[in-house]
């Protein structure tokens, strides 16, 4: 049972980290290079779609990782899986405090440069920076979970 739970935790957490890494490394830079109105439209639509999906994905990942920690065999696995879950929680806190407020504004913009605030580029740049930090945190959590699985 523990092995199946750990495998599921790895798949859910790994794909979550992969999507967030893709956003940081590919989607956000690509959206930033698009002409103003098109880039804003892409950002606003992404904020709406990801805003509905990601809370559930993060919650599922955390639940599975913490269940893996509780059912782990051995103190090392328990500590590593627990630390992994803690880092995912930090990722959620970063999201709620720093990223979600910007996303909530972005998804309401009229998607043209005239309907967006004058500092829209600065807000998106801030979001991109905080997002890279969050990816680093959750990636580290995923690595700890993977190590817990193989020790």
Phi and psi in degrees as GROMACS dihedral restraints (atoms count N, CA, C in turn):
[ dihedral_restraints ]
;  ai    aj    ak    al  type     phi  dphi    fc
    3     4     5     6     1   -61.2    20    10
    4     5     6     7     1   -40.8    20    10
    6     7     8     9     1   -63.5    20    10
    7     8     9    10     1   -43.2    20    10
    9    10    11    12     1   -64.1    20    10
   10    11    12    13     1   -41.9    20    10
   12    13    14    15     1   -64.0    20    10
   13    14    15    16     1   -43.5    20    10
   15    16    17    18     1   -64.7    20    10
   16    17    18    19     1   -41.6    20    10
   18    19    20    21     1   -62.2    20    10
   19    20    21    22     1   -44.1    20    10
   21    22    23    24     1   -63.7    20    10
   22    23    24    25     1   -41.0    20    10
   24    25    26    27     1   -60.8    20    10
   25    26    27    28     1   -41.1    20    10
   27    28    29    30     1   -64.6    20    10
   28    29    30    31     1   -42.5    20    10
   30    31    32    33     1   -65.7    20    10
   31    32    33    34     1   -48.8    20    10
   33    34    35    36     1   -65.5    20    10
   34    35    36    37     1   -45.2    20    10
   36    37    38    39     1   -70.2    20    10
   37    38    39    40     1   -40.7    20    10
   39    40    41    42     1   -63.4    20    10
   40    41    42    43     1   -42.3    20    10
   42    43    44    45     1   -69.8    20    10
   43    44    45    46     1   -35.6    20    10
   45    46    47    48     1   -59.5    20    10
   46    47    48    49     1   -49.8    20    10
   48    49    50    51     1   -62.3    20    10
   49    50    51    52     1   -40.0    20    10
   51    52    53    54     1   -61.4    20    10
   52    53    54    55     1   -43.0    20    10
   54    55    56    57     1   -64.9    20    10
   55    56    57    58     1   -45.0    20    10
   57    58    59    60     1   -64.7    20    10
   58    59    60    61     1   -37.5    20    10
   60    61    62    63     1   -65.6    20    10
   61    62    63    64     1   -40.6    20    10
   63    64    65    66     1   -61.4    20    10
   64    65    66    67     1   -41.0    20    10
   66    67    68    69     1   -61.2    20    10
   67    68    69    70     1   -45.5    20    10
   69    70    71    72     1   -69.0    20    10
   70    71    72    73     1   -41.6    20    10
   72    73    74    75     1   -90.3    20    10
   73    74    75    76     1   -26.2    20    10
   75    76    77    78     1  -122.2    20    10
   76    77    78    79     1   -59.0    20    10
   78    79    80    81     1   -65.5    20    10
   79    80    81    82     1   -52.5    20    10
   81    82    83    84     1   -61.3    20    10
   82    83    84    85     1   -46.8    20    10
   84    85    86    87     1   -62.3    20    10
   85    86    87    88     1   -37.9    20    10
   87    88    89    90     1   -64.5    20    10
   88    89    90    91     1   -46.6    20    10
   90    91    92    93     1   -60.1    20    10
   91    92    93    94     1   -36.5    20    10
   93    94    95    96     1   -68.5    20    10
   94    95    96    97     1   -26.0    20    10
   96    97    98    99     1   -85.6    20    10
   97    98    99   100     1   -13.4    20    10
   99   100   101   102     1   -71.0    20    10
  100   101   102   103     1   153.2    20    10
  102   103   104   105     1   -57.4    20    10
  103   104   105   106     1   149.0    20    10
  105   106   107   108     1   -34.8    20    10
  106   107   108   109     1   -61.4    20    10
  108   109   110   111     1   -64.5    20    10
  109   110   111   112     1   -41.3    20    10
  111   112   113   114     1   -67.3    20    10
  112   113   114   115     1   -42.6    20    10
  114   115   116   117     1   -63.6    20    10
  115   116   117   118     1   -40.5    20    10
  117   118   119   120     1   -65.4    20    10
  118   119   120   121     1   -41.4    20    10
  120   121   122   123     1   -61.7    20    10
  121   122   123   124     1   -44.1    20    10
  123   124   125   126     1   -63.5    20    10
  124   125   126   127     1   -42.6    20    10
  126   127   128   129     1   -64.5    20    10
  127   128   129   130     1   -44.9    20    10
  129   130   131   132     1   -63.8    20    10
  130   131   132   133     1   -43.3    20    10
  132   133   134   135     1   -66.5    20    10
  133   134   135   136     1   -41.3    20    10
  135   136   137   138     1   -61.5    20    10
  136   137   138   139     1   -41.1    20    10
  138   139   140   141     1   -62.1    20    10
  139   140   141   142     1   -39.1    20    10
  141   142   143   144     1   -68.2    20    10
  142   143   144   145     1   -48.7    20    10
  144   145   146   147     1   -66.2    20    10
  145   146   147   148     1   -51.0    20    10
  147   148   149   150     1   -68.2    20    10
  148   149   150   151     1   -30.9    20    10
  150   151   152   153     1   -64.5    20    10
  151   152   153   154     1   -27.9    20    10
  153   154   155   156     1   -83.8    20    10
  154   155   156   157     1   -34.4    20    10
  156   157   158   159     1   -87.6    20    10
  157   158   159   160     1   -46.7    20    10
  159   160   161   162     1   -63.9    20    10
  160   161   162   163     1   -37.3    20    10
  162   163   164   165     1   -57.9    20    10
  163   164   165   166     1   -39.6    20    10
  165   166   167   168     1   -69.6    20    10
  166   167   168   169     1   -39.9    20    10
  168   169   170   171     1   -65.5    20    10
  169   170   171   172     1   -45.7    20    10
  171   172   173   174     1   -61.9    20    10
  172   173   174   175     1   -44.8    20    10
  174   175   176   177     1   -61.4    20    10
  175   176   177   178     1   -43.9    20    10
  177   178   179   180     1   -62.6    20    10
  178   179   180   181     1   -42.9    20    10
  180   181   182   183     1   -62.8    20    10
  181   182   183   184     1   -46.3    20    10
  183   184   185   186     1   -62.5    20    10
  184   185   186   187     1   -44.0    20    10
  186   187   188   189     1   -58.8    20    10
  187   188   189   190     1   -48.1    20    10
  189   190   191   192     1   -64.6    20    10
  190   191   192   193     1   -40.5    20    10
  192   193   194   195     1   -66.7    20    10
  193   194   195   196     1   -43.7    20    10
  195   196   197   198     1   -68.0    20    10
  196   197   198   199     1   -36.6    20    10
  198   199   200   201     1   -63.9    20    10
  199   200   201   202     1   -36.2    20    10
  201   202   203   204     1   -63.8    20    10
  202   203   204   205     1   -39.1    20    10
  204   205   206   207     1   -64.9    20    10
  205   206   207   208     1   -42.1    20    10
  207   208   209   210     1   -67.6    20    10
  208   209   210   211     1   -35.9    20    10
  210   211   212   213     1   -95.4    20    10
  211   212   213   214     1     1.2    20    10
  213   214   215   216     1   -62.2    20    10
  214   215   216   217     1   147.9    20    10
  216   217   218   219     1   -99.3    20    10
  217   218   219   220     1   109.5    20    10
  219   220   221   222     1   106.4    20    10
  220   221   222   223     1   144.6    20    10
  222   223   224   225     1   -63.8    20    10
  223   224   225   226     1   -38.6    20    10
  225   226   227   228     1   -61.2    20    10
  226   227   228   229     1   -46.6    20    10
  228   229   230   231     1   -63.5    20    10
  229   230   231   232     1   -40.9    20    10
  231   232   233   234     1   -61.7    20    10
  232   233   234   235     1   -46.5    20    10
  234   235   236   237     1   -65.2    20    10
  235   236   237   238     1   -45.3    20    10
  237   238   239   240     1   -63.8    20    10
  238   239   240   241     1   -46.4    20    10
  240   241   242   243     1   -65.7    20    10
  241   242   243   244     1   -38.2    20    10
  243   244   245   246     1   -63.6    20    10
  244   245   246   247     1   -43.0    20    10
  246   247   248   249     1   -64.6    20    10
  247   248   249   250     1   -37.1    20    10
  249   250   251   252     1   -60.1    20    10
  250   251   252   253     1   -48.1    20    10
  252   253   254   255     1   -61.1    20    10
  253   254   255   256     1   -39.9    20    10
  255   256   257   258     1   -62.6    20    10
  256   257   258   259     1   -40.0    20    10
  258   259   260   261     1   -67.9    20    10
  259   260   261   262     1   -35.6    20    10
  261   262   263   264     1   -64.9    20    10
  262   263   264   265     1   -37.8    20    10
  264   265   266   267     1   -63.5    20    10
  265   266   267   268     1   -41.7    20    10
  267   268   269   270     1   -59.5    20    10
  268   269   270   271     1   -40.2    20    10
  270   271   272   273     1   -59.4    20    10
  271   272   273   274     1   -39.8    20    10
  273   274   275   276     1   -68.4    20    10
  274   275   276   277     1   -41.7    20    10
  276   277   278   279     1   -61.4    20    10
  277   278   279   280     1   -44.9    20    10
  279   280   281   282     1   -58.1    20    10
  280   281   282   283     1   -41.9    20    10
  282   283   284   285     1   -60.3    20    10
  283   284   285   286     1   -51.8    20    10
  285   286   287   288     1   -65.1    20    10
  286   287   288   289     1   -42.1    20    10
  288   289   290   291     1   -79.8    20    10
  289   290   291   292     1   -39.7    20    10
  291   292   293   294     1  -110.3    20    10
  292   293   294   295     1   -40.5    20    10
  294   295   296   297     1   -93.1    20    10
  295   296   297   298     1   -43.3    20    10
  297   298   299   300     1   -60.1    20    10
  298   299   300   301     1   -42.0    20    10
  300   301   302   303     1   -58.4    20    10
  301   302   303   304     1   -39.1    20    10
  303   304   305   306     1   -68.4    20    10
  304   305   306   307     1   -45.2    20    10
  306   307   308   309     1   -58.3    20    10
  307   308   309   310     1   -40.6    20    10
  309   310   311   312     1   -62.6    20    10
  310   311   312   313     1   -35.3    20    10
  312   313   314   315     1   -71.5    20    10
  313   314   315   316     1   -45.6    20    10
  315   316   317   318     1   -58.6    20    10
  316   317   318   319     1   -43.7    20    10
  318   319   320   321     1   -69.0    20    10
  319   320   321   322     1   -12.0    20    10
  321   322   323   324     1   -99.2    20    10
  322   323   324   325     1    -6.9    20    10
  324   325   326   327     1   -65.9    20    10
  325   326   327   328     1   151.8    20    10
  327   328   329   330     1   -74.0    20    10
  328   329   330   331     1    -0.6    20    10
  330   331   332   333     1    67.5    20    10
  331   332   333   334     1    27.6    20    10
  333   334   335   336     1  -140.0    20    10
  334   335   336   337     1   160.4    20    10
  336   337   338   339     1   -62.1    20    10
  337   338   339   340     1   -26.0    20    10
  339   340   341   342     1   -77.2    20    10
  340   341   342   343     1   -29.7    20    10
  342   343   344   345     1   -89.3    20    10
  343   344   345   346     1    -9.5    20    10
  345   346   347   348     1   -94.0    20    10
  346   347   348   349     1   157.0    20    10
  348   349   350   351     1   -65.5    20    10
  349   350   351   352     1   160.1    20    10
  351   352   353   354     1   -64.3    20    10
  352   353   354   355     1   -25.2    20    10
  354   355   356   357     1   -99.3    20    10
  355   356   357   358     1    26.1    20    10
  357   358   359   360     1   -59.2    20    10
  358   359   360   361     1   -38.6    20    10
  360   361   362   363     1   -65.3    20    10
  361   362   363   364     1   -39.8    20    10
  363   364   365   366     1   -65.4    20    10
  364   365   366   367     1   -40.3    20    10
  366   367   368   369     1   -63.4    20    10
  367   368   369   370     1   -42.5    20    10
  369   370   371   372     1   -68.2    20    10
  370   371   372   373     1   -36.4    20    10
  372   373   374   375     1   -64.7    20    10
  373   374   375   376     1   -40.8    20    10
  375   376   377   378     1   -61.9    20    10
  376   377   378   379     1   -44.9    20    10
  378   379   380   381     1   -58.8    20    10
  379   380   381   382     1   -45.5    20    10
  381   382   383   384     1   -59.7    20    10
  382   383   384   385     1   -43.0    20    10
  384   385   386   387     1   -64.7    20    10
  385   386   387   388     1   -46.3    20    10
  387   388   389   390     1   -64.3    20    10
  388   389   390   391     1   -35.8    20    10
  390   391   392   393     1   -64.8    20    10
  391   392   393   394     1   -42.2    20    10
  393   394   395   396     1   -59.6    20    10
  394   395   396   397     1   -41.5    20    10
  396   397   398   399     1   -61.3    20    10
  397   398   399   400     1   -43.2    20    10
  399   400   401   402     1   -63.2    20    10
  400   401   402   403     1   -40.8    20    10
  402   403   404   405     1   -60.4    20    10
  403   404   405   406     1   -40.6    20    10
  405   406   407   408     1   -61.0    20    10
  406   407   408   409     1   -40.6    20    10
  408   409   410   411     1   -66.7    20    10
  409   410   411   412     1   -49.7    20    10
  411   412   413   414     1   -72.9    20    10
  412   413   414   415     1   -29.3    20    10
  414   415   416   417     1   -63.5    20    10
  415   416   417   418     1   -43.1    20    10
  417   418   419   420     1   -61.3    20    10
  418   419   420   421     1   -40.9    20    10
  420   421   422   423     1   -60.6    20    10
  421   422   423   424     1   -40.9    20    10
  423   424   425   426     1   -65.2    20    10
  424   425   426   427     1   -42.4    20    10
  426   427   428   429     1   -60.8    20    10
  427   428   429   430     1   -42.8    20    10
  429   430   431   432     1   -61.6    20    10
  430   431   432   433     1   -40.4    20    10
  432   433   434   435     1   -65.0    20    10
  433   434   435   436     1   -41.0    20    10
  435   436   437   438     1   -63.6    20    10
  436   437   438   439     1   -41.3    20    10
  438   439   440   441     1   -63.7    20    10
  439   440   441   442     1   -40.9    20    10
  441   442   443   444     1   -59.3    20    10
  442   443   444   445     1   -33.3    20    10
  444   445   446   447     1   -73.3    20    10
  445   446   447   448     1   -28.6    20    10
  447   448   449   450     1  -104.1    20    10
  448   449   450   451     1    -8.4    20    10
